[in-house]
Amino acid sequence: TENRRWMDAVKARDGQCVRCGSANDLESHHKRGLAELVFELGITSREDARSHAAVLWDLENGETLCRPCHYAEHGRVLPCD
């Protein structure tokens, strides 16, 4: 639920891919990875996550990328349809 709200808020704020300007297939990207934050904060339960919600779901740690730019950010190749 929090993740969905965060993703929607990031996309609403940016409105387009911050890298290429595309408005198609938009996705929200954590600039500083969510897994990295979870590890650094020592989160091991939902209760831990709730106590660190302000850090995990900080809109300043998010940016909107189109799917191709998001795949490229993670070093992946976008599969063909």
C-alpha positions as CSV (number, residue, x, y, z in Angstrom):
1,T,0.0,0.0,0.0
2,E,2.7,2.5,0.9
3,N,4.7,1.5,-2.1
4,R,1.8,2.1,-4.4
5,R,1.1,5.5,-2.9
6,W,4.8,6.4,-3.2
7,M,4.9,5.2,-6.9
8,D,1.7,7.2,-7.8
9,A,3.0,10.3,-6.0
10,V,6.4,10.2,-7.8
11,K,4.8,9.8,-11.2
12,A,2.2,12.5,-10.5
13,R,5.0,14.9,-9.4
14,D,7.3,14.3,-12.4
15,G,4.7,13.6,-15.1
16,Q,7.2,12.1,-17.5
17,C,10.5,10.3,-17.7
18,V,13.1,12.5,-16.1
19,R,15.8,11.1,-18.4
20,C,14.3,11.2,-21.9
21,G,11.0,13.0,-21.4
22,S,8.8,10.1,-22.6
23,A,5.3,10.0,-21.1
24,N,4.8,6.3,-22.0
25,D,5.2,3.2,-19.8
26,L,6.2,5.3,-16.7
27,E,7.6,3.6,-13.6
28,S,8.8,4.9,-10.3
29,H,12.4,4.4,-9.4
30,H,14.2,4.7,-6.0
31,K,17.4,6.7,-6.6
32,R,18.8,5.0,-3.5
33,G,17.6,1.4,-3.7
34,L,14.9,0.2,-1.4
35,A,16.8,-3.0,-0.6
36,E,19.8,-0.9,0.3
37,L,17.8,1.3,2.6
38,V,16.2,-1.8,4.3
39,F,19.6,-3.3,4.9
40,E,21.1,-0.1,6.2
41,L,18.2,0.6,8.5
42,G,18.2,-3.0,9.8
43,I,14.6,-3.5,8.9
44,T,13.5,-7.1,9.6
45,S,9.8,-6.7,10.1
46,R,6.8,-4.7,9.0
47,E,6.9,-2.8,12.3
48,D,10.5,-1.8,11.6
49,A,9.5,-0.7,8.2
50,R,6.6,1.4,9.6
51,S,9.0,3.1,12.0
52,H,11.2,4.1,9.1
53,A,8.4,5.0,6.7
54,A,9.6,8.6,6.3
55,V,12.9,7.4,4.9
56,L,11.6,4.5,2.8
57,W,8.9,6.5,1.1
58,D,10.7,9.9,0.8
59,L,9.6,11.4,-2.5
60,E,12.9,13.1,-2.9
61,N,14.4,9.6,-3.2
62,G,12.2,8.9,-6.2
63,E,12.2,9.7,-9.9
64,T,10.0,8.7,-12.8
65,L,11.6,6.7,-15.6
66,C,10.0,5.2,-18.6
67,R,10.4,1.4,-18.8
68,P,13.4,1.5,-21.3
69,C,15.3,4.1,-19.1
70,H,14.4,2.1,-15.9
71,Y,15.7,-1.1,-17.4
72,A,18.9,0.7,-18.6
73,E,19.3,2.2,-15.0
74,H,19.5,-1.4,-13.7
75,G,21.7,-2.7,-16.5
76,R,18.9,-4.8,-18.0
77,V,17.8,-5.2,-21.6
78,L,14.1,-4.5,-22.2
79,P,12.6,-7.8,-23.6
80,C,10.9,-7.6,-27.0
81,D,7.1,-8.2,-27.1
